């Protein structure tokens, strides 16, 4: 498995992976989660999209955005058939590496409050819950973890 910057031709495969990963949450939330509505062609063009690729197939995606005091993980998604292989954890470690390389001390992310699996997953990866709020009509839970002591 290789981890590399997404290429322009990857956008359709990324969108399909994200759709498959988030589809189970649509009925819980009552509408499509925000990552299902992202323009991945534009995101790839802007940079900040990393993919996990095996034999040409994308099995995971990480979308980040540098902020003045942290790196925001906009999306981390793994193909349903590849869950449990450590791809998500590796992508989150890559986010920490990116934050460190930019001189940032923290990685932050958020999830929907109804994605209960994520509410358990992120603390197991060293994230702490820092806030809950409604934003863009979604009930979001915000997490953060320091990167200085997390050498990859």
N, CA, C and O atoms as a GROMACS GRO file, in nm:
protein
  608
    1UNK      N    1   0.085  -0.118   0.000
    1UNK     CA    2   0.000   0.000   0.000
    1UNK      C    3   0.089   0.123   0.000
    1UNK      O    4   0.184   0.133   0.077
    2UNK      N    5   0.055   0.216  -0.088
    2UNK     CA    6   0.128   0.341  -0.094
    2UNK      C    7   0.038   0.457  -0.054
    2UNK      O    8  -0.083   0.454  -0.075
    3UNK      N    9   0.100   0.558   0.004
    3UNK     CA   10   0.029   0.680   0.043
    3UNK      C   11   0.092   0.793  -0.037
    3UNK      O   12   0.213   0.815  -0.031
    4UNK      N   13   0.007   0.865  -0.113
    4UNK     CA   14   0.060   0.968  -0.202
    4UNK      C   15  -0.044   1.077  -0.224
    4UNK      O   16  -0.163   1.059  -0.199
    5UNK      N   17   0.004   1.190  -0.272
    5UNK     CA   18  -0.086   1.300  -0.307
    5UNK      C   19  -0.181   1.254  -0.418
    5UNK      O   20  -0.140   1.185  -0.512
    6UNK      N   21  -0.305   1.291  -0.406
    6UNK     CA   22  -0.404   1.256  -0.508
    6UNK      C   23  -0.370   1.327  -0.638
    6UNK      O   24  -0.316   1.438  -0.639
    7UNK      N   25  -0.403   1.261  -0.747
    7UNK     CA   26  -0.382   1.316  -0.881
    7UNK      C   27  -0.517   1.358  -0.939
    7UNK      O   28  -0.622   1.312  -0.894
    8UNK      N   29  -0.513   1.444  -1.038
    8UNK     CA   30  -0.636   1.497  -1.099
    8UNK      C   31  -0.731   1.385  -1.142
    8UNK      O   32  -0.852   1.399  -1.125
    9UNK      N   33  -0.681   1.278  -1.195
    9UNK     CA   34  -0.766   1.169  -1.240
    9UNK      C   35  -0.827   1.085  -1.129
    9UNK      O   36  -0.905   0.994  -1.156
   10UNK      N   37  -0.792   1.115  -1.004
   10UNK     CA   38  -0.842   1.038  -0.890
   10UNK      C   39  -0.978   1.085  -0.837
   10UNK      O   40  -1.040   1.014  -0.758
   11UNK      N   41  -1.023   1.200  -0.879
   11UNK     CA   42  -1.141   1.262  -0.818
   11UNK      C   43  -1.264   1.172  -0.820
   11UNK      O   44  -1.335   1.163  -0.720
   12UNK      N   45  -1.292   1.107  -0.931
   12UNK     CA   46  -1.413   1.022  -0.939
   12UNK      C   47  -1.401   0.903  -0.845
   12UNK      O   48  -1.499   0.865  -0.780
   13UNK      N   49  -1.283   0.843  -0.837
   13UNK     CA   50  -1.264   0.729  -0.748
   13UNK      C   51  -1.273   0.772  -0.600
   13UNK      O   52  -1.327   0.699  -0.517
   14UNK      N   53  -1.221   0.891  -0.570
   14UNK     CA   54  -1.231   0.944  -0.434
   14UNK      C   55  -1.378   0.967  -0.398
   14UNK      O   56  -1.422   0.928  -0.290
   15UNK      N   57  -1.452   1.031  -0.488
   15UNK     CA   58  -1.594   1.058  -0.462
   15UNK      C   59  -1.672   0.929  -0.440
   15UNK      O   60  -1.759   0.923  -0.353
   16UNK      N   61  -1.643   0.826  -0.517
   16UNK     CA   62  -1.712   0.697  -0.501
   16UNK      C   63  -1.677   0.632  -0.368
   16UNK      O   64  -1.764   0.576  -0.302
   17UNK      N   65  -1.550   0.639  -0.328
   17UNK     CA   66  -1.509   0.585  -0.198
   17UNK      C   67  -1.581   0.657  -0.085
   17UNK      O   68  -1.634   0.594   0.006
   18UNK      N   69  -1.582   0.789  -0.091
   18UNK     CA   70  -1.648   0.870   0.013
   18UNK      C   71  -1.797   0.836   0.018
   18UNK      O   72  -1.854   0.821   0.127
   19UNK      N   73  -1.860   0.825  -0.096
   19UNK     CA   74  -2.003   0.791  -0.100
   19UNK      C   75  -2.026   0.656  -0.031
   19UNK      O   76  -2.117   0.643   0.050
   20UNK      N   77  -1.946   0.557  -0.063
   20UNK     CA   78  -1.961   0.424  -0.003
   20UNK      C   79  -1.935   0.428   0.148
   20UNK      O   80  -2.004   0.360   0.225
   21UNK      N   81  -1.836   0.505   0.190
   21UNK     CA   82  -1.801   0.512   0.332
   21UNK      C   83  -1.909   0.582   0.415
   21UNK      O   84  -1.934   0.542   0.528
   22UNK      N   85  -1.971   0.684   0.359
   22UNK     CA   86  -2.067   0.765   0.435
   22UNK      C   87  -2.213   0.725   0.414
   22UNK      O   88  -2.299   0.767   0.492
   23UNK      N   89  -2.243   0.647   0.314
   23UNK     CA   90  -2.382   0.610   0.283
   23UNK      C   91  -2.457   0.554   0.405
   23UNK      O   92  -2.574   0.588   0.424
   24UNK      N   93  -2.395   0.469   0.488
   24UNK     CA   94  -2.469   0.415   0.602
   24UNK      C   95  -2.518   0.522   0.701
   24UNK      O   96  -2.608   0.495   0.781
   25UNK      N   97  -2.459   0.641   0.697
   25UNK     CA   98  -2.496   0.746   0.792
   25UNK      C   99  -2.610   0.835   0.744
   25UNK      O  100  -2.665   0.911   0.824
   26UNK      N  101  -2.646   0.827   0.619
   26UNK     CA  102  -2.748   0.917   0.564
   26UNK      C  103  -2.879   0.905   0.641
   26UNK      O  104  -2.939   1.006   0.678
   27UNK      N  105  -2.925   0.783   0.666
   27UNK     CA  106  -3.054   0.767   0.737
   27UNK      C  107  -3.044   0.815   0.881
   27UNK      O  108  -3.141   0.869   0.935
   28UNK      N  109  -2.929   0.796   0.945
   28UNK     CA  110  -2.911   0.843   1.084
   28UNK      C  111  -2.916   0.996   1.094
   28UNK      O  112  -2.976   1.052   1.184
   29UNK      N  113  -2.850   1.061   0.998
   29UNK     CA  114  -2.838   1.207   1.002
   29UNK      C  115  -2.961   1.274   0.941
   29UNK      O  116  -2.997   1.385   0.980
   30UNK      N  117  -3.025   1.206   0.847
   30UNK     CA  118  -3.142   1.262   0.781
   30UNK      C  119  -3.110   1.332   0.651
   30UNK      O  120  -3.200   1.386   0.586
   31UNK      N  121  -2.985   1.332   0.612
   31UNK     CA  122  -2.939   1.388   0.485
   31UNK      C  123  -2.794   1.344   0.464
   31UNK      O  124  -2.732   1.285   0.552
   32UNK      N  125  -2.743   1.373   0.346
   32UNK     CA  126  -2.605   1.334   0.317
   32UNK      C  127  -2.507   1.411   0.405
   32UNK      O  128  -2.518   1.533   0.418
   33UNK      N  129  -2.411   1.340   0.466
   33UNK     CA  130  -2.306   1.410   0.539
   33UNK      C  131  -2.228   1.502   0.445
   33UNK      O  132  -2.218   1.477   0.325
   34UNK      N  133  -2.173   1.607   0.501
   34UNK     CA  134  -2.102   1.707   0.421
   34UNK      C  135  -1.997   1.648   0.327
   34UNK      O  136  -1.990   1.694   0.213
   35UNK      N  137  -1.916   1.550   0.367
   35UNK     CA  138  -1.815   1.498   0.273
   35UNK      C  139  -1.873   1.438   0.145
   35UNK      O  140  -1.803   1.429   0.044
   36UNK      N  141  -1.998   1.397   0.147
   36UNK     CA  142  -2.059   1.341   0.027
   36UNK      C  143  -2.090   1.449  -0.076
   36UNK      O  144  -2.116   1.418  -0.192
   37UNK      N  145  -2.087   1.575  -0.034
   37UNK     CA  146  -2.120   1.686  -0.124
   37UNK      C  147  -1.997   1.766  -0.169
   37UNK      O  148  -2.009   1.867  -0.238
   38UNK      N  149  -1.880   1.719  -0.129
   38UNK     CA  150  -1.756   1.789  -0.163
   38UNK      C  151  -1.722   1.771  -0.312
   38UNK      O  152  -1.745   1.664  -0.368
   39UNK      N  153  -1.670   1.874  -0.372
   39UNK     CA  154  -1.619   1.869  -0.509
   39UNK      C  155  -1.475   1.820  -0.501
   39UNK      O  156  -1.384   1.899  -0.478
   40UNK      N  157  -1.454   1.691  -0.520
   40UNK     CA  158  -1.321   1.634  -0.504
   40UNK      C  159  -1.225   1.672  -0.616
   40UNK      O  160  -1.104   1.674  -0.594
   41UNK      N  161  -1.275   1.703  -0.733
   41UNK     CA  162  -1.187   1.753  -0.839
   41UNK      C  163  -1.124   1.884  -0.795
   41UNK      O  164  -1.003   1.904  -0.813
   42UNK      N  165  -1.204   1.973  -0.738
   42UNK     CA  166  -1.152   2.101  -0.689
   42UNK      C  167  -1.059   2.080  -0.570
   42UNK      O  168  -0.956   2.147  -0.558
   43UNK      N  169  -1.095   1.989  -0.482
   43UNK     CA  170  -1.011   1.962  -0.364
   43UNK      C  171  -0.875   1.908  -0.406
   43UNK      O  172  -0.773   1.951  -0.352
   44UNK      N  173  -0.873   1.816  -0.500
   44UNK     CA  174  -0.745   1.761  -0.548
   44UNK      C  175  -0.663   1.871  -0.613
   44UNK      O  176  -0.542   1.881  -0.590
   45UNK      N  177  -0.728   1.952  -0.694
   45UNK     CA  178  -0.657   2.062  -0.761
   45UNK      C  179  -0.597   2.160  -0.661
   45UNK      O  180  -0.488   2.213  -0.683
   46UNK      N  181  -0.668   2.184  -0.550
   46UNK     CA  182  -0.621   2.277  -0.447
   46UNK      C  183  -0.508   2.218  -0.363
   46UNK      O  184  -0.437   2.292  -0.295
   47UNK      N  185  -0.491   2.088  -0.368
   47UNK     CA  186  -0.389   2.023  -0.285
   47UNK      C  187  -0.448   1.981  -0.152
   47UNK      O  188  -0.565   2.010  -0.124
   48UNK      N  189  -0.370   1.914  -0.071
   48UNK     CA  190  -0.418   1.873   0.060
   48UNK      C  191  -0.502   1.746   0.058
   48UNK      O  192  -0.576   1.720   0.153
   49UNK      N  193  -0.493   1.667  -0.050
   49UNK     CA  194  -0.566   1.540  -0.057
   49UNK      C  195  -0.462   1.429  -0.072
   49UNK      O  196  -0.384   1.426  -0.167
   50UNK      N  197  -0.462   1.338   0.024
   50UNK     CA  198  -0.373   1.224   0.025
   50UNK      C  199  -0.457   1.099   0.008
   50UNK      O  200  -0.566   1.089   0.064
   51UNK      N  201  -0.406   1.002  -0.069
   51UNK     CA  202  -0.479   0.878  -0.087
   51UNK      C  203  -0.393   0.760  -0.047
   51UNK      O  204  -0.270   0.764  -0.054
   52UNK      N  205  -0.459   0.654  -0.005
   52UNK     CA  206  -0.397   0.525   0.018
   52UNK      C  207  -0.432   0.441  -0.103
   52UNK      O  208  -0.549   0.419  -0.133
   53UNK      N  209  -0.328   0.395  -0.174
   53UNK     CA  210  -0.351   0.327  -0.301
   53UNK      C  211  -0.287   0.189  -0.297
   53UNK      O  212  -0.173   0.173  -0.254
   54UNK      N  213  -0.362   0.091  -0.343
   54UNK     CA  214  -0.313  -0.046  -0.355
   54UNK      C  215  -0.346  -0.095  -0.495
   54UNK      O  216  -0.463  -0.103  -0.533
   55UNK      N  217  -0.243  -0.128  -0.571
   55UNK     CA  218  -0.260  -0.178  -0.708
   55UNK      C  219  -0.352  -0.088  -0.791
   55UNK      O  220  -0.438  -0.136  -0.865
   56UNK      N  221  -0.331   0.043  -0.778
   56UNK     CA  222  -0.408   0.140  -0.855
   56UNK      C  223  -0.542   0.177  -0.797
   56UNK      O  224  -0.606   0.271  -0.845
   57UNK      N  225  -0.586   0.106  -0.697
   57UNK     CA  226  -0.718   0.131  -0.638
   57UNK      C  227  -0.704   0.213  -0.511
   57UNK      O  228  -0.620   0.184  -0.426
   58UNK      N  229  -0.785   0.316  -0.498
   58UNK     CA  230  -0.782   0.401  -0.378
   58UNK      C  231  -0.867   0.336  -0.269
   58UNK      O  232  -0.985   0.308  -0.288
   59UNK      N  233  -0.803   0.311  -0.155
   59UNK     CA  234  -0.872   0.249  -0.041
   59UNK      C  235  -0.893   0.344   0.075
   59UNK      O  236  -0.965   0.311   0.170
   60UNK      N  237  -0.831   0.460   0.070
   60UNK     CA  238  -0.847   0.558   0.176
   60UNK      C  239  -0.816   0.697   0.125
   60UNK      O  240  -0.742   0.714   0.028
   61UNK      N  241  -0.874   0.797   0.190
   61UNK     CA  242  -0.852   0.936   0.150
   61UNK      C  243  -0.846   1.025   0.274
   61UNK      O  244  -0.918   1.004   0.371
   62UNK      N  245  -0.758   1.123   0.267
   62UNK     CA  246  -0.742   1.222   0.372
   62UNK      C  247  -0.743   1.359   0.307
   62UNK      O  248  -0.666   1.386   0.215
   63UNK      N  249  -0.832   1.446   0.355
   63UNK     CA  250  -0.839   1.583   0.304
   63UNK      C  251  -0.808   1.676   0.420
   63UNK      O  252  -0.875   1.673   0.523
   64UNK      N  253  -0.704   1.760   0.403
   64UNK     CA  254  -0.662   1.849   0.511
   64UNK      C  255  -0.657   1.994   0.463
   64UNK      O  256  -0.652   2.023   0.343
   65UNK      N  257  -0.660   2.083   0.560
   65UNK     CA  258  -0.645   2.226   0.533
   65UNK      C  259  -0.565   2.288   0.646
   65UNK      O  260  -0.601   2.275   0.763
   66UNK      N  261  -0.457   2.355   0.611
   66UNK     CA  262  -0.375   2.422   0.713
   66UNK      C  263  -0.446   2.548   0.760
   66UNK      O  264  -0.492   2.629   0.679
   67UNK      N  265  -0.454   2.562   0.889
   67UNK     CA  266  -0.508   2.683   0.952
   67UNK      C  267  -0.393   2.750   1.027
   67UNK      O  268  -0.287   2.689   1.041
   68UNK      N  269  -0.410   2.873   1.074
   68UNK     CA  270  -0.298   2.941   1.139
   68UNK      C  271  -0.239   2.866   1.260
   68UNK      O  272  -0.118   2.870   1.283
   69UNK      N  273  -0.324   2.798   1.338
   69UNK     CA  274  -0.273   2.734   1.460
   69UNK      C  275  -0.293   2.582   1.465
   69UNK      O  276  -0.263   2.520   1.567
   70UNK      N  277  -0.343   2.521   1.357
   70UNK     CA  278  -0.364   2.376   1.355
   70UNK      C  279  -0.384   2.327   1.212
   70UNK      O  280  -0.403   2.406   1.119
   71UNK      N  281  -0.380   2.196   1.197
   71UNK     CA  282  -0.416   2.134   1.070
   71UNK      C  283  -0.554   2.075   1.087
   71UNK      O  284  -0.577   1.995   1.178
   72UNK      N  285  -0.646   2.115   1.001
   72UNK     CA  286  -0.782   2.063   1.006
   72UNK      C  287  -0.794   1.944   0.912
   72UNK      O  288  -0.762   1.953   0.794
   73UNK      N  289  -0.840   1.833   0.966
   73UNK     CA  290  -0.873   1.717   0.884
   73UNK      C  291  -1.019   1.736   0.842
   73UNK      O  292  -1.110   1.718   0.922
   74UNK      N  293  -1.038   1.771   0.717
   74UNK     CA  294  -1.174   1.792   0.664
   74UNK      C  295  -1.244   1.659   0.642
   74UNK      O  296  -1.366   1.649   0.657
   75UNK      N  297  -1.168   1.556   0.607
   75UNK     CA  298  -1.228   1.426   0.582
   75UNK      C  299  -1.120   1.319   0.590
   75UNK      O  300  -1.010   1.336   0.539
   76UNK      N  301  -1.154   1.211   0.654
   76UNK     CA  302  -1.073   1.089   0.648
   76UNK      C  303  -1.173   0.977   0.625
   76UNK      O  304  -1.267   0.960   0.703
   77UNK      N  305  -1.154   0.901   0.518
   77UNK     CA  306  -1.250   0.796   0.483
   77UNK      C  307  -1.174   0.675   0.430
   77UNK      O  308  -1.071   0.687   0.364
   78UNK      N  309  -1.229   0.559   0.461
   78UNK     CA  310  -1.171   0.432   0.417
   78UNK      C  311  -1.280   0.352   0.347
   78UNK      O  312  -1.395   0.350   0.391
   79UNK      N  313  -1.243   0.287   0.238
   79UNK     CA  314  -1.337   0.202   0.166
   79UNK      C  315  -1.392   0.097   0.262
   79UNK      O  316  -1.315   0.037   0.337
   80UNK      N  317  -1.523   0.072   0.261
   80UNK     CA  318  -1.582  -0.024   0.355
   80UNK      C  319  -1.511  -0.159   0.358
   80UNK      O  320  -1.495  -0.219   0.464
   81UNK      N  321  -1.470  -0.208   0.242
   81UNK     CA  322  -1.405  -0.340   0.238
   81UNK      C  323  -1.263  -0.338   0.292
   81UNK      O  324  -1.204  -0.444   0.311
   82UNK      N  325  -1.207  -0.219   0.318
   82UNK     CA  326  -1.070  -0.209   0.368
   82UNK      C  327  -1.065  -0.166   0.515
   82UNK      O  328  -0.956  -0.146   0.568
   83UNK      N  329  -1.178  -0.154   0.579
   83UNK     CA  330  -1.180  -0.116   0.721
   83UNK      C  331  -1.112  -0.224   0.804
   83UNK      O  332  -1.120  -0.343   0.773
   84UNK      N  333  -1.046  -0.179   0.909
   84UNK     CA  334  -0.979  -0.272   0.998
   84UNK      C  335  -0.836  -0.302   0.958
   84UNK      O  336  -0.768  -0.379   1.026
   85UNK      N  337  -0.789  -0.244   0.849
   85UNK     CA  338  -0.652  -0.269   0.802
   85UNK      C  339  -0.553  -0.163   0.851
   85UNK      O  340  -0.434  -0.171   0.819
   86UNK      N  341  -0.600  -0.065   0.928
   86UNK     CA  342  -0.512   0.039   0.979
   86UNK      C  343  -0.493   0.157   0.887
   86UNK      O  344  -0.411   0.244   0.913
   87UNK      N  345  -0.570   0.161   0.778
   87UNK     CA  346  -0.555   0.270   0.682
   87UNK      C  347  -0.595   0.404   0.743
   87UNK      O  348  -0.524   0.503   0.727
   88UNK      N  349  -0.707   0.408   0.814
   88UNK     CA  350  -0.752   0.532   0.877
   88UNK      C  351  -0.651   0.584   0.978
   88UNK      O  352  -0.620   0.703   0.979
   89UNK      N  353  -0.599   0.495   1.062
   89UNK     CA  354  -0.499   0.536   1.162
   89UNK      C  355  -0.373   0.589   1.093
   89UNK      O  356  -0.316   0.688   1.138
   90UNK      N  357  -0.331   0.524   0.986
   90UNK     CA  358  -0.213   0.570   0.913
   90UNK      C  359  -0.238   0.706   0.849
   90UNK      O  360  -0.151   0.793   0.852
   91UNK      N  361  -0.355   0.726   0.793
   91UNK     CA  362  -0.388   0.856   0.734
   91UNK      C  363  -0.386   0.965   0.841
   91UNK      O  364  -0.339   1.076   0.816
   92UNK      N  365  -0.437   0.936   0.960
   92UNK     CA  366  -0.434   1.035   1.068
   92UNK      C  367  -0.291   1.064   1.112
   92UNK      O  368  -0.259   1.178   1.146
   93UNK      N  369  -0.205   0.963   1.112
   93UNK     CA  370  -0.063   0.986   1.143
   93UNK      C  371   0.000   1.074   1.036
   93UNK      O  372   0.083   1.160   1.067
   94UNK      N  373  -0.038   1.053   0.912
   94UNK     CA  374   0.012   1.138   0.803
   94UNK      C  375  -0.033   1.282   0.823
   94UNK      O  376   0.042   1.375   0.792
   95UNK      N  377  -0.154   1.301   0.874
   95UNK     CA  378  -0.200   1.438   0.904
   95UNK      C  379  -0.110   1.501   1.010
   95UNK      O  380  -0.074   1.618   0.998
   96UNK      N  381  -0.074   1.424   1.112
   96UNK     CA  382   0.017   1.476   1.215
   96UNK      C  383   0.152   1.513   1.153
   96UNK      O  384   0.208   1.618   1.187
   97UNK      N  385   0.203   1.429   1.064
   97UNK     CA  386   0.331   1.459   0.998
   97UNK      C  387   0.321   1.588   0.919
   97UNK      O  388   0.413   1.670   0.921
   98UNK      N  389   0.209   1.607   0.850
   98UNK     CA  390   0.189   1.730   0.773
   98UNK      C  391   0.186   1.851   0.867
   98UNK      O  392   0.249   1.953   0.839
   99UNK      N  393   0.113   1.838   0.978
   99UNK     CA  394   0.106   1.948   1.074
   99UNK      C  395   0.246   1.984   1.126
   99UNK      O  396   0.283   2.101   1.130
  100UNK      N  397   0.323   1.882   1.164
  100UNK     CA  398   0.459   1.907   1.214
  100UNK      C  399   0.544   1.977   1.108
  100UNK      O  400   0.618   2.070   1.138
  101UNK      N  401   0.533   1.932   0.983
  101UNK     CA  402   0.614   1.990   0.876
  101UNK      C  403   0.579   2.137   0.853
  101UNK      O  404   0.662   2.213   0.803
  102UNK      N  405   0.459   2.175   0.888
  102UNK     CA  406   0.414   2.314   0.874
  102UNK      C  407   0.437   2.396   1.001
  102UNK      O  408   0.403   2.514   1.006
  103UNK      N  409   0.494   2.333   1.102
  103UNK     CA  410   0.519   2.402   1.228
  103UNK      C  411   0.395   2.416   1.315
  103UNK      O  412   0.392   2.499   1.406
  104UNK      N  413   0.293   2.336   1.288
  104UNK     CA  414   0.169   2.341   1.366
  104UNK      C  415   0.177   2.238   1.478
  104UNK      O  416   0.242   2.135   1.464
  105UNK      N  417   0.110   2.266   1.588
  105UNK     CA  418   0.125   2.179   1.705
  105UNK      C  419   0.003   2.090   1.731
  105UNK      O  420   0.003   2.011   1.825
  106UNK      N  421  -0.099   2.104   1.648
  106UNK     CA  422  -0.222   2.030   1.676
  106UNK      C  423  -0.292   1.990   1.546
  106UNK      O  424  -0.290   2.063   1.447
  107UNK      N  425  -0.352   1.872   1.550
  107UNK     CA  426  -0.440   1.826   1.443
  107UNK      C  427  -0.581   1.828   1.498
  107UNK      O  428  -0.606   1.781   1.609
  108UNK      N  429  -0.674   1.882   1.421
  108UNK     CA  430  -0.814   1.888   1.465
  108UNK      C  431  -0.902   1.824   1.358
  108UNK      O  432  -0.868   1.820   1.240
  109UNK      N  433  -1.016   1.775   1.403
  109UNK     CA  434  -1.116   1.720   1.312
  109UNK      C  435  -1.252   1.727   1.379
  109UNK      O  436  -1.262   1.760   1.498
  110UNK      N  437  -1.354   1.696   1.304
  110UNK     CA  438  -1.488   1.692   1.359
  110UNK      C  439  -1.564   1.578   1.294
  110UNK      O  440  -1.529   1.530   1.186
  111UNK      N  441  -1.670   1.536   1.361
  111UNK     CA  442  -1.756   1.432   1.308
  111UNK      C  443  -1.898   1.465   1.347
  111UNK      O  444  -1.922   1.548   1.435
  112UNK      N  445  -1.991   1.401   1.284
  112UNK     CA  446  -2.130   1.420   1.319
  112UNK      C  447  -2.160   1.345   1.449
  112UNK      O  448  -2.112   1.233   1.468
  113UNK      N  449  -2.238   1.405   1.536
  113UNK     CA  450  -2.271   1.344   1.664
  113UNK      C  451  -2.342   1.210   1.647
  113UNK      O  452  -2.338   1.126   1.737
  114UNK      N  453  -2.407   1.189   1.534
  114UNK     CA  454  -2.477   1.062   1.511
  114UNK      C  455  -2.387   0.954   1.453
  114UNK      O  456  -2.430   0.840   1.436
  115UNK      N  457  -2.266   0.988   1.423
  115UNK     CA  458  -2.169   0.888   1.378
  115UNK      C  459  -2.099   0.833   1.502
  115UNK      O  460  -1.981   0.860   1.526
  116UNK      N  461  -2.173   0.758   1.578
  116UNK     CA  462  -2.127   0.714   1.710
  116UNK      C  463  -1.999   0.631   1.704
  116UNK      O  464  -1.921   0.634   1.799
  117UNK      N  465  -1.977   0.559   1.597
  117UNK     CA  466  -1.854   0.482   1.584
  117UNK      C  467  -1.732   0.574   1.590
  117UNK      O  468  -1.629   0.540   1.648
  118UNK      N  469  -1.743   0.692   1.528
  118UNK     CA  470  -1.632   0.787   1.527
  118UNK      C  471  -1.609   0.847   1.665
  118UNK      O  472  -1.496   0.878   1.701
  119UNK      N  473  -1.716   0.862   1.742
  119UNK     CA  474  -1.702   0.919   1.877
  119UNK      C  475  -1.618   0.828   1.966
  119UNK      O  476  -1.557   0.876   2.061
  120UNK      N  477  -1.615   0.700   1.936
  120UNK     CA  478  -1.529   0.605   2.008
  120UNK      C  479  -1.393   0.592   1.941
  120UNK      O  480  -1.291   0.577   2.009
  121UNK      N  481  -1.389   0.597   1.808
  121UNK     CA  482  -1.266   0.575   1.731
  121UNK      C  483  -1.162   0.683   1.758
  121UNK      O  484  -1.046   0.651   1.786
  122UNK      N  485  -1.200   0.810   1.750
  122UNK     CA  486  -1.101   0.916   1.761
  122UNK      C  487  -1.033   0.921   1.898
  122UNK      O  488  -0.911   0.940   1.902
  123UNK      N  489  -1.104   0.906   2.009
  123UNK     CA  490  -1.032   0.902   2.138
  123UNK      C  491  -0.931   0.786   2.147
  123UNK      O  492  -0.828   0.799   2.212
  124UNK      N  493  -0.961   0.673   2.083
  124UNK     CA  494  -0.865   0.562   2.082
  124UNK      C  495  -0.739   0.599   2.004
  124UNK      O  496  -0.636   0.534   2.020
  125UNK      N  497  -0.747   0.700   1.922
  125UNK     CA  498  -0.633   0.746   1.842
  125UNK      C  499  -0.567   0.868   1.905
  125UNK      O  500  -0.487   0.935   1.839
  126UNK      N  501  -0.599   0.898   2.029
  126UNK     CA  502  -0.533   1.008   2.099
  126UNK      C  503  -0.600   1.143   2.087
  126UNK      O  504  -0.547   1.243   2.136
  127UNK      N  505  -0.716   1.150   2.025
  127UNK     CA  506  -0.789   1.276   2.015
  127UNK      C  507  -0.873   1.296   2.140
  127UNK      O  508  -0.922   1.199   2.200
  128UNK      N  509  -0.890   1.421   2.179
  128UNK     CA  510  -0.979   1.454   2.290
  128UNK      C  511  -1.091   1.542   2.238
  128UNK      O  512  -1.070   1.628   2.152
  129UNK      N  513  -1.209   1.519   2.290
  129UNK     CA  514  -1.323   1.602   2.250
  129UNK      C  515  -1.303   1.741   2.308
  129UNK      O  516  -1.272   1.755   2.426
  130UNK      N  517  -1.323   1.844   2.224
  130UNK     CA  518  -1.302   1.981   2.270
  130UNK      C  519  -1.426   2.069   2.258
  130UNK      O  520  -1.433   2.175   2.320
  131UNK      N  521  -1.524   2.025   2.179
  131UNK     CA  522  -1.642   2.112   2.161
  131UNK      C  523  -1.751   2.034   2.088
  131UNK      O  524  -1.725   1.940   2.013
  132UNK      N  525  -1.875   2.077   2.112
  132UNK     CA  526  -1.991   2.031   2.036
  132UNK      C  527  -2.070   2.154   1.995
  132UNK      O  528  -2.091   2.245   2.076
  133UNK      N  529  -2.112   2.156   1.869
  133UNK     CA  530  -2.196   2.268   1.825
  133UNK      C  531  -2.267   2.230   1.696
  133UNK      O  532  -2.228   2.136   1.626
  134UNK      N  533  -2.373   2.305   1.667
  134UNK     CA  534  -2.444   2.287   1.542
  134UNK      C  535  -2.385   2.384   1.442
  134UNK      O  536  -2.371   2.504   1.468
  135UNK      N  537  -2.350   2.330   1.325
  135UNK     CA  538  -2.287   2.411   1.222
  135UNK      C  539  -2.337   2.361   1.087
  135UNK      O  540  -2.336   2.241   1.059
  136UNK      N  541  -2.381   2.453   1.003
  136UNK     CA  542  -2.435   2.418   0.870
  136UNK      C  543  -2.548   2.315   0.881
  136UNK      O  544  -2.569   2.235   0.790
  137UNK      N  545  -2.621   2.318   0.992
  137UNK     CA  546  -2.732   2.226   1.013
  137UNK      C  547  -2.692   2.088   1.062
  137UNK      O  548  -2.777   2.000   1.074
  138UNK      N  549  -2.563   2.067   1.090
  138UNK     CA  550  -2.514   1.939   1.140
  138UNK      C  551  -2.474   1.953   1.287
  138UNK      O  552  -2.416   2.054   1.326
  139UNK      N  553  -2.505   1.851   1.367
  139UNK     CA  554  -2.459   1.846   1.506
  139UNK      C  555  -2.319   1.786   1.504
  139UNK      O  556  -2.302   1.666   1.481
  140UNK      N  557  -2.220   1.870   1.528
  140UNK     CA  558  -2.080   1.827   1.514
  140UNK      C  559  -2.010   1.816   1.648
  140UNK      O  560  -2.037   1.891   1.742
  141UNK      N  561  -1.919   1.721   1.654
  141UNK     CA  562  -1.834   1.700   1.770
  141UNK      C  563  -1.691   1.723   1.723
  141UNK      O  564  -1.646   1.660   1.628
  142UNK      N  565  -1.621   1.814   1.789
  142UNK     CA  566  -1.486   1.854   1.750
  142UNK      C  567  -1.383   1.787   1.840
  142UNK      O  568  -1.401   1.776   1.962
  143UNK      N  569  -1.274   1.742   1.777
  143UNK     CA  570  -1.166   1.673   1.846
  143UNK      C  571  -1.033   1.739   1.811
  143UNK      O  572  -1.019   1.802   1.707
  144UNK      N  573  -0.935   1.722   1.901
  144UNK     CA  574  -0.800   1.772   1.876
  144UNK      C  575  -0.699   1.677   1.939
  144UNK      O  576  -0.729   1.607   2.036
  145UNK      N  577  -0.579   1.674   1.882
  145UNK     CA  578  -0.468   1.603   1.946
  145UNK      C  579  -0.338   1.675   1.912
  145UNK      O  580  -0.320   1.725   1.801
  146UNK      N  581  -0.249   1.681   2.010
  146UNK     CA  582  -0.118   1.744   1.985
  146UNK      C  583  -0.034   1.655   1.894
  146UNK      O  584  -0.049   1.533   1.895
  147UNK      N  585   0.053   1.717   1.816
  147UNK     CA  586   0.137   1.640   1.726
  147UNK      C  587   0.284   1.636   1.769
  147UNK      O  588   0.359   1.551   1.722
  148UNK      N  589   0.325   1.724   1.856
  148UNK     CA  590   0.466   1.734   1.893
  148UNK      C  591   0.523   1.604   1.950
  148UNK      O  592   0.640   1.572   1.926
  149UNK      N  593   0.443   1.531   2.023
  149UNK     CA  594   0.492   1.408   2.086
  149UNK      C  595   0.451   1.282   2.010
  149UNK      O  596   0.458   1.171   2.063
  150UNK      N  597   0.408   1.299   1.886
  150UNK     CA  598   0.357   1.185   1.809
  150UNK      C  599   0.446   1.160   1.687
  150UNK      O  600   0.396   1.152   1.575
  151UNK      N  601   0.574   1.149   1.708
  151UNK     CA  602   0.663   1.124   1.594
  151UNK      C  603   0.618   1.000   1.520
  151UNK      O  604   0.599   0.893   1.579
  152UNK      N  605   0.600   1.014   1.387
  152UNK     CA  606   0.548   0.908   1.303
  152UNK      C  607   0.646   0.798   1.287
  152UNK      O  608   0.618   0.700   1.219
   0.00000   0.00000   0.00000
